[in-house]
Amino acid sequence: MFAHSSSKRVRQMFADQFTADAEGALYRKSQKGAQYRVSEAEKEAFITAYCAHIRYANWSMIMAIVLLSVLVPWFNRGRDVSESMFAIRIGVYAIMVAFVVFYYWSWNAPARALRHRTPERAALTREQARGLVLSKITYRKLALVASIGMGLVLKHSQETDLFQSWALVWLAIGGALALGSGVQAFRKWRWGQHHSRQ
């Protein structure tokens, strides 16, 4: 159930770059890039390929981490456990970096395939792109993120002194989430005021 729901969200996020019209569809990279005309068949092919790539990448990442967790301790048997943990940590970081690189390569596949076509419209300006992002953010989501940030701070403040050692990380993360949400809420409100006057 959860995997199916997650798969639908991944597909929808990628599909949101395409806008259907009477002649087929229009593609904008991340909804902000130059606009290219594509056929309905091309659109479906791009979406299907992306979903397959991400599915394979997810399973490959899981399998790689499991193998790493099994093989490193086996090769390091008889040695200090901290050496194995360090090697596993470095390996996980390398796997995550590879996943992120592959993710962006897959996300940008339509832009690479269409780069030789003449765009129908130019990319959105910085102001237009900012307005698009703000229009899609809801105050409810911002409040949720702020609540998570404050929850992190409160949870860890009950367990340890937040101003000591690594506990500062939780204070920084929680504070950044809460502050960032507040800033975005203010920007959205100001953008809405400006947009309503036009």
MARLUMBA-872259 format. One record per atom (N, C-alpha, C): residue in three letters; atom name; x, y, z. Coordinates in steps of 0.05 Angstrom, whole numbers, m for minus. Layout:
# residues N
> type; atom; x; y; z
> ala; CA; X; Y; Z
...
//
This chain:
# residues 198
> type; atom; x; y; z
> met; N; 17; m24; 0
> met; CA; 0; 0; 0
> met; C; 17; 25; 0
> phe; N; 37; 26; 19
> phe; CA; 54; 49; 21
> phe; C; 72; 52; m4
> ala; N; 82; 29; m14
> ala; CA; 99; 29; m38
> ala; C; 84; 39; m62
> his; N; 59; 30; m64
> his; CA; 42; 39; m87
> his; C; 37; 69; m86
> ser; N; 30; 79; m62
> ser; CA; 25; 107; m58
> ser; C; 50; 124; m64
> ser; N; 73; 114; m55
> ser; CA; 98; 128; m60
> ser; C; 104; 128; m90
> ser; N; 99; 106; m104
> ser; CA; 104; 104; m133
> ser; C; 86; 124; m148
> lys; N; 61; 127; m139
> lys; CA; 43; 146; m152
> lys; C; 52; 175; m148
> arg; N; 63; 181; m124
> arg; CA; 73; 208; m119
> arg; C; 97; 214; m137
> val; N; 115; 194; m140
> val; CA; 139; 198; m157
> val; C; 131; 203; m185
> arg; N; 111; 187; m195
> arg; CA; 101; 190; m222
> arg; C; 89; 218; m226
> gln; N; 73; 226; m207
> gln; CA; 58; 252; m209
> gln; C; 78; 275; m209
> met; N; 98; 274; m192
> met; CA; 118; 296; m191
> met; C; 131; 300; m218
> phe; N; 138; 278; m231
> phe; CA; 151; 279; m257
> phe; C; 131; 288; m278
> ala; N; 106; 277; m277
> ala; CA; 86; 283; m297
> ala; C; 77; 313; m295
> asp; N; 80; 325; m272
> asp; CA; 72; 354; m269
> asp; C; 88; 372; m287
> gln; N; 110; 362; m299
> gln; CA; 126; 379; m318
> gln; C; 112; 381; m345
> phe; N; 92; 364; m349
> phe; CA; 78; 363; m375
> phe; C; 50; 375; m372
> thr; N; 42; 392; m391
> thr; CA; 15; 404; m391
> thr; C; 1; 395; m416
> ala; N; m22; 382; m413
> ala; CA; m37; 372; m436
> ala; C; m52; 395; m450
> asp; N; m54; 394; m476
> asp; CA; m70; 412; m492
> asp; C; m82; 397; m516
> ala; N; m95; 412; m533
> ala; CA; m109; 399; m556
> ala; C; m90; 385; m575
> glu; N; m65; 394; m577
> glu; CA; m46; 384; m596
> glu; C; m28; 363; m584
> gly; N; m31; 356; m559
> gly; CA; m14; 336; m546
> gly; C; m6; 345; m518
> ala; N; 19; 354; m515
> ala; CA; 28; 363; m489
> ala; C; 51; 382; m492
> leu; N; 56; 398; m471
> leu; CA; 78; 416; m470
> leu; C; 96; 409; m446
> tyr; N; 122; 410; m450
> tyr; CA; 140; 402; m428
> tyr; C; 157; 426; m419
> arg; N; 158; 430; m393
> arg; CA; 176; 450; m381
> arg; C; 192; 435; m360
> lys; N; 219; 436; m362
> lys; CA; 235; 423; m342
> lys; C; 230; 436; m315
> ser; N; 223; 419; m295
> ser; CA; 216; 428; m268
> ser; C; 195; 450; m268
> gln; N; 178; 451; m289
> gln; CA; 157; 470; m293
> gln; C; 166; 499; m296
> lys; N; 193; 502; m300
> lys; CA; 204; 529; m302
> lys; C; 220; 534; m327
> gly; N; 230; 512; m340
> gly; CA; 248; 515; m363
> gly; C; 233; 523; m388
> ala; N; 248; 523; m410
> ala; CA; 236; 530; m436
> ala; C; 215; 509; m443
> gln; N; 194; 518; m457
> gln; CA; 171; 500; m462
> gln; C; 173; 487; m490
> tyr; N; 172; 460; m490
> tyr; CA; 175; 445; m515
> tyr; C; 149; 430; m521
> arg; N; 142; 428; m546
> arg; CA; 119; 412; m555
> arg; C; 127; 383; m556
> val; N; 110; 365; m545
> val; CA; 114; 336; m547
> val; C; 88; 323; m553
> ser; N; 89; 299; m565
> ser; CA; 64; 284; m570
> ser; C; 56; 270; m545
> glu; N; 31; 260; m545
> glu; CA; 21; 245; m521
> glu; C; 38; 220; m518
> ala; N; 46; 207; m540
> ala; CA; 62; 183; m538
> ala; C; 89; 188; m526
> glu; N; 101; 211; m534
> glu; CA; 127; 218; m523
> glu; C; 125; 224; m493
> lys; N; 104; 238; m486
> lys; CA; 100; 244; m457
> lys; C; 98; 218; m441
> glu; N; 82; 199; m450
> glu; CA; 78; 174; m435
> glu; C; 105; 158; m435
> ala; N; 120; 159; m456
> ala; CA; 145; 145; m457
> ala; C; 165; 157; m437
> phe; N; 166; 183; m436
> phe; CA; 184; 197; m416
> phe; C; 176; 189; m388
> ile; N; 150; 190; m382
> ile; CA; 141; 184; m355
> ile; C; 146; 155; m347
> thr; N; 140; 136; m366
> thr; CA; 145; 108; m361
> thr; C; 174; 102; m356
> ala; N; 191; 114; m373
> ala; CA; 220; 109; m370
> ala; C; 230; 120; m343
> tyr; N; 221; 143; m336
> tyr; CA; 230; 155; m310
> tyr; C; 222; 137; m287
> cys; N; 197; 129; m286
> cys; CA; 187; 112; m264
> cys; C; 203; 86; m263
> ala; N; 209; 74; m286
> ala; CA; 225; 49; m286
> ala; C; 253; 54; m275
> his; N; 265; 76; m284
> his; CA; 292; 83; m274
> his; C; 293; 86; m244
> ile; N; 274; 101; m233
> ile; CA; 273; 106; m204
> ile; C; 268; 80; m189
> arg; N; 250; 63; m200
> arg; CA; 245; 37; m187
> arg; C; 270; 20; m186
> tyr; N; 284; 19; m208
> tyr; CA; 309; 3; m209
> tyr; C; 330; 15; m190
> ala; N; 331; 42; m190
> ala; CA; 351; 55; m173
> ala; C; 345; 50; m143
> asn; N; 320; 51; m136
> asn; CA; 312; 46; m108
> asn; C; 320; 17; m99
> trp; N; 314; m2; m115
> trp; CA; 321; m30; m109
> trp; C; 351; m34; m109
> ser; N; 364; m22; m128
> ser; CA; 393; m25; m129
> ser; C; 406; m13; m105
> met; N; 396; 10; m96
> met; CA; 407; 23; m72
> met; C; 403; 6; m47
> ile; N; 380; m5; m44
> ile; CA; 374; m23; m21
> ile; C; 392; m47; m21
> met; N; 394; m60; m45
> met; CA; 411; m84; m47
> met; C; 440; m77; m41
> ala; N; 450; m54; m52
> ala; CA; 478; m47; m48
> ala; C; 484; m42; m18
> ile; N; 465; m29; m4
> ile; CA; 469; m23; 25
> ile; C; 469; m49; 41
> val; N; 451; m68; 34
> val; CA; 449; m94; 48
> val; C; 475; m109; 43
> leu; N; 485; m110; 18
> leu; CA; 509; m125; 12
> leu; C; 533; m112; 26
> leu; N; 534; m85; 27
> leu; CA; 555; m71; 40
> leu; C; 556; m78; 70
> ser; N; 532; m79; 82
> ser; CA; 530; m85; 111
> ser; C; 538; m113; 118
> val; N; 536; m131; 98
> val; CA; 543; m159; 103
> val; C; 572; m165; 96
> leu; N; 581; m154; 73
> leu; CA; 608; m161; 63
> leu; C; 630; m147; 78
> val; N; 626; m121; 85
> val; CA; 647; m107; 99
> val; C; 655; m120; 126
> pro; N; 635; m126; 143
> pro; CA; 643; m140; 168
> pro; C; 655; m168; 163
> trp; N; 647; m181; 141
> trp; CA; 658; m207; 135
> trp; C; 687; m205; 127
> phe; N; 694; m185; 110
> phe; CA; 722; m181; 102
> phe; C; 739; m171; 126
> asn; N; 726; m156; 144
> asn; CA; 741; m145; 167
> asn; C; 739; m161; 192
> arg; N; 730; m186; 189
> arg; CA; 727; m203; 213
> arg; C; 754; m206; 228
> gly; N; 752; m204; 254
> gly; CA; 776; m206; 271
> gly; C; 789; m179; 276
> arg; N; 779; m158; 262
> arg; CA; 791; m131; 266
> arg; C; 772; m114; 283
> asp; N; 781; m90; 288
> asp; CA; 765; m71; 304
> asp; C; 738; m66; 291
> val; N; 717; m68; 306
> val; CA; 689; m63; 296
> val; C; 687; m34; 285
> ser; N; 701; m15; 298
> ser; CA; 698; 13; 289
> ser; C; 708; 16; 260
> glu; N; 727; 0; 251
> glu; CA; 737; 1; 224
> glu; C; 715; m7; 204
> ser; N; 700; m28; 211
> ser; CA; 678; m37; 194
> ser; C; 656; m16; 193
> met; N; 650; m4; 216
> met; CA; 628; 16; 216
> met; C; 636; 40; 200
> phe; N; 662; 48; 201
> phe; CA; 671; 71; 185
> phe; C; 669; 65; 156
> ala; N; 678; 40; 148
> ala; CA; 677; 33; 120
> ala; C; 648; 31; 110
> ile; N; 630; 21; 126
> ile; CA; 601; 20; 119
> ile; C; 590; 48; 115
> arg; N; 597; 66; 134
> arg; CA; 587; 94; 132
> arg; C; 597; 107; 106
> ile; N; 622; 104; 99
> ile; CA; 633; 115; 75
> ile; C; 619; 103; 50
> gly; N; 615; 77; 52
> gly; CA; 601; 63; 29
> gly; C; 573; 72; 25
> val; N; 558; 76; 47
> val; CA; 530; 86; 46
> val; C; 530; 114; 33
> tyr; N; 549; 131; 42
> tyr; CA; 550; 158; 30
> tyr; C; 555; 156; 0
> ala; N; 573; 139; m9
> ala; CA; 579; 136; m37
> ala; C; 555; 126; m53
> ile; N; 540; 107; m41
> ile; CA; 516; 96; m54
> ile; C; 495; 118; m56
> met; N; 491; 135; m35
> met; CA; 472; 156; m36
> met; C; 479; 177; m57
> val; N; 505; 183; m59
> val; CA; 513; 203; m80
> val; C; 507; 192; m107
> ala; N; 513; 166; m112
> ala; CA; 508; 154; m138
> ala; C; 478; 154; m144
> phe; N; 461; 150; m124
> phe; CA; 432; 150; m127
> phe; C; 423; 178; m136
> val; N; 433; 199; m122
> val; CA; 425; 226; m128
> val; C; 433; 234; m156
> val; N; 457; 226; m164
> val; CA; 467; 232; m191
> val; C; 449; 219; m212
> phe; N; 442; 193; m207
> phe; CA; 425; 179; m226
> phe; C; 397; 190; m226
> tyr; N; 387; 199; m203
> tyr; CA; 361; 211; m201
> tyr; C; 359; 236; m219
> tyr; N; 379; 254; m217
> tyr; CA; 378; 278; m233
> tyr; C; 383; 272; m263
> trp; N; 398; 252; m269
> trp; CA; 402; 244; m297
> trp; C; 375; 235; m308
> ser; N; 360; 219; m293
> ser; CA; 334; 209; m302
> ser; C; 314; 232; m304
> trp; N; 314; 250; m284
> trp; CA; 296; 273; m284
> trp; C; 300; 291; m309
> asn; N; 325; 294; m317
> asn; CA; 332; 312; m340
> asn; C; 331; 298; m367
> ala; N; 322; 273; m368
> ala; CA; 321; 258; m394
> ala; C; 305; 273; m415
> pro; N; 280; 283; m409
> pro; CA; 265; 297; m430
> pro; C; 280; 322; m440
> ala; N; 292; 337; m422
> ala; CA; 307; 361; m430
> ala; C; 330; 354; m449
> arg; N; 344; 332; m444
> arg; CA; 365; 324; m462
> arg; C; 354; 315; m489
> ala; N; 332; 300; m489
> ala; CA; 321; 290; m514
> ala; C; 309; 312; m531
> leu; N; 300; 334; m518
> leu; CA; 286; 355; m533
> leu; C; 304; 379; m539
> arg; N; 329; 379; m530
> arg; CA; 346; 403; m532
> arg; C; 350; 413; m560
> his; N; 347; 395; m580
> his; CA; 351; 404; m608
> his; C; 326; 415; m621
> arg; N; 303; 414; m607
> arg; CA; 278; 425; m617
> arg; C; 277; 455; m610
> thr; N; 262; 469; m626
> thr; CA; 257; 498; m621
> thr; C; 235; 500; m600
> pro; N; 241; 513; m577
> pro; CA; 221; 516; m557
> pro; C; 198; 534; m566
> glu; N; 174; 529; m556
> glu; CA; 151; 546; m563
> glu; C; 150; 571; m546
> arg; N; 161; 569; m521
> arg; CA; 163; 592; m503
> arg; C; 189; 591; m488
> ala; N; 198; 614; m480
> ala; CA; 223; 616; m465
> ala; C; 219; 606; m436
> ala; N; 240; 602; m422
> ala; CA; 239; 594; m394
> ala; C; 226; 616; m378
> leu; N; 214; 609; m355
> leu; CA; 203; 629; m338
> leu; C; 224; 647; m326
> thr; N; 218; 672; m322
> thr; CA; 236; 690; m309
> thr; C; 239; 682; m279
> arg; N; 259; 693; m266
> arg; CA; 264; 687; m238
> arg; C; 239; 694; m221
> glu; N; 227; 716; m227
> glu; CA; 204; 725; m212
> glu; C; 180; 707; m218
> gln; N; 176; 699; m243
> gln; CA; 154; 681; m249
> gln; C; 158; 653; m236
> ala; N; 183; 643; m236
> ala; CA; 189; 618; m224
> ala; C; 184; 619; m194
> arg; N; 191; 641; m181
> arg; CA; 187; 644; m152
> arg; C; 157; 644; m146
> gly; N; 142; 659; m163
> gly; CA; 113; 659; m160
> gly; C; 100; 632; m163
> leu; N; 110; 616; m182
> leu; CA; 100; 589; m186
> leu; C; 104; 572; m161
> val; N; 129; 573; m151
> val; CA; 135; 557; m127
> val; C; 118; 565; m103
> leu; N; 115; 591; m99
> leu; CA; 99; 601; m76
> leu; C; 70; 594; m79
> ser; N; 60; 594; m104
> ser; CA; 32; 588; m108
> ser; C; 25; 559; m102
> lys; N; 45; 542; m104
> lys; CA; 41; 513; m99
> lys; C; 45; 505; m70
> ile; N; 58; 523; m54
> ile; CA; 62; 518; m26
> ile; C; 36; 525; m10
> thr; N; 27; 509; 7
> thr; CA; 4; 515; 24
> thr; C; 13; 523; 52
> tyr; N; m3; 540; 65
> tyr; CA; 3; 547; 92
> tyr; C; 2; 523; 111
> arg; N; m15; 504; 104
> arg; CA; m17; 480; 120
> arg; C; 9; 464; 120
> lys; N; 21; 461; 96
> lys; CA; 47; 447; 94
> lys; C; 69; 462; 109
> leu; N; 69; 488; 107
> leu; CA; 89; 504; 121
> leu; C; 86; 501; 151
> ala; N; 61; 501; 161
> ala; CA; 56; 498; 189
> ala; C; 65; 470; 199
> leu; N; 61; 450; 182
> leu; CA; 70; 423; 188
> leu; C; 100; 421; 191
> val; N; 114; 433; 172
> val; CA; 144; 433; 173
> val; C; 154; 448; 198
> ala; N; 141; 471; 204
> ala; CA; 149; 486; 228
> ala; C; 144; 470; 253
> ser; N; 122; 455; 253
> ser; CA; 115; 438; 277
> ser; C; 136; 416; 280
> ile; N; 144; 404; 258
> ile; CA; 165; 383; 259
> ile; C; 191; 395; 270
> gly; N; 198; 418; 261
> gly; CA; 222; 431; 271
> gly; C; 221; 436; 300
> met; N; 199; 447; 310
> met; CA; 196; 453; 338
> met; C; 195; 427; 354
> gly; N; 182; 406; 342
> gly; CA; 180; 380; 356
> gly; C; 208; 368; 360
> leu; N; 225; 370; 340
> leu; CA; 253; 360; 342
> leu; C; 267; 374; 365
> val; N; 264; 400; 367
> val; CA; 278; 415; 388
> val; C; 267; 407; 415
> leu; N; 241; 405; 418
> leu; CA; 229; 398; 444
> leu; C; 236; 370; 452
> lys; N; 235; 351; 433
> lys; CA; 241; 323; 439
> lys; C; 269; 320; 450
> his; N; 288; 332; 436
> his; CA; 316; 328; 444
> his; C; 324; 346; 467
> ser; N; 309; 367; 472
> ser; CA; 315; 384; 496
> ser; C; 308; 369; 522
> gln; N; 290; 350; 520
> gln; CA; 282; 334; 543
> gln; C; 302; 312; 549
> glu; N; 318; 306; 528
> glu; CA; 338; 284; 532
> glu; C; 366; 293; 538
> thr; N; 373; 317; 528
> thr; CA; 400; 327; 532
> thr; C; 400; 357; 531
> asp; N; 423; 369; 538
> asp; CA; 427; 398; 536
> asp; C; 433; 405; 507
> leu; N; 415; 420; 495
> leu; CA; 417; 426; 466
> leu; C; 441; 444; 460
> phe; N; 453; 456; 479
> phe; CA; 475; 474; 474
> phe; C; 502; 460; 479
> gln; N; 501; 434; 481
> gln; CA; 526; 419; 486
> gln; C; 531; 400; 462
> ser; N; 556; 400; 453
> ser; CA; 566; 380; 434
> ser; C; 548; 377; 409
> trp; N; 543; 351; 402
> trp; CA; 527; 345; 378
> trp; C; 498; 352; 380
> ala; N; 489; 357; 404
> ala; CA; 460; 364; 408
> ala; C; 454; 391; 394
> leu; N; 475; 407; 389
> leu; CA; 471; 432; 374
> leu; C; 460; 427; 346
> val; N; 466; 403; 335
> val; CA; 457; 397; 308
> val; C; 426; 396; 308
> trp; N; 414; 384; 328
> trp; CA; 384; 383; 329
> trp; C; 372; 410; 333
> leu; N; 385; 427; 348
> leu; CA; 376; 454; 352
> leu; C; 377; 469; 325
> ala; N; 399; 465; 310
> ala; CA; 403; 479; 284
> ala; C; 382; 469; 264
> ile; N; 378; 442; 263
> ile; CA; 359; 431; 244
> ile; C; 330; 440; 250
> gly; N; 322; 437; 275
> gly; CA; 295; 445; 283
> gly; C; 291; 475; 279
> gly; N; 311; 491; 287
> gly; CA; 308; 520; 283
> gly; C; 307; 528; 254
> ala; N; 323; 515; 237
> ala; CA; 322; 521; 209
> ala; C; 295; 514; 196
> leu; N; 284; 491; 204
> leu; CA; 257; 484; 193
> leu; C; 236; 504; 201
> ala; N; 236; 512; 227
> ala; CA; 216; 530; 237
> ala; C; 220; 558; 224
> leu; N; 245; 568; 224
> leu; CA; 250; 594; 213
> leu; C; 245; 595; 183
> gly; N; 254; 574; 169
> gly; CA; 250; 573; 140
> gly; C; 220; 573; 133
> ser; N; 204; 558; 148
> ser; CA; 175; 558; 143
> ser; C; 163; 585; 148
> gly; N; 172; 599; 169
> gly; CA; 161; 626; 174
> gly; C; 168; 645; 152
> val; N; 193; 643; 142
> val; CA; 201; 661; 121
> val; C; 185; 656; 95
> gln; N; 182; 630; 89
> gln; CA; 166; 623; 65
> gln; C; 137; 631; 68
> ala; N; 126; 629; 92
> ala; CA; 98; 638; 96
> ala; C; 95; 667; 91
> phe; N; 115; 683; 101
> phe; CA; 114; 712; 97
> phe; C; 117; 719; 68
> arg; N; 135; 705; 54
> arg; CA; 139; 710; 25
> arg; C; 114; 703; 9
> lys; N; 101; 681; 17
> lys; CA; 76; 673; 3
> lys; C; 55; 694; 8
> trp; N; 52; 703; 32
> trp; CA; 32; 724; 39
> trp; C; 38; 749; 23
> arg; N; 63; 758; 22
> arg; CA; 70; 782; 8
> arg; C; 65; 779; m22
> trp; N; 72; 755; m33
> trp; CA; 67; 750; m61
> trp; C; 37; 750; m67
> gly; N; 21; 739; m49
> gly; CA; m8; 739; m53
> gly; C; m19; 767; m53
> gln; N; m9; 784; m35
> gln; CA; m18; 812; m34
> gln; C; m12; 826; m60
> his; N; 13; 822; m70
> his; CA; 21; 835; m95
> his; C; 5; 825; m118
> his; N; 1; 798; m119
> his; CA; m14; 786; m141
> his; C; m43; 795; m142
> ser; N; m55; 799; m118
> ser; CA; m83; 807; m117
> ser; C; m87; 836; m126
> arg; N; m66; 852; m125
> arg; CA; m69; 880; m133
> arg; C; m65; 883; m163
> gln; N; m55; 862; m176
> gln; CA; m51; 865; m205
> gln; C; m76; 858; m221
//
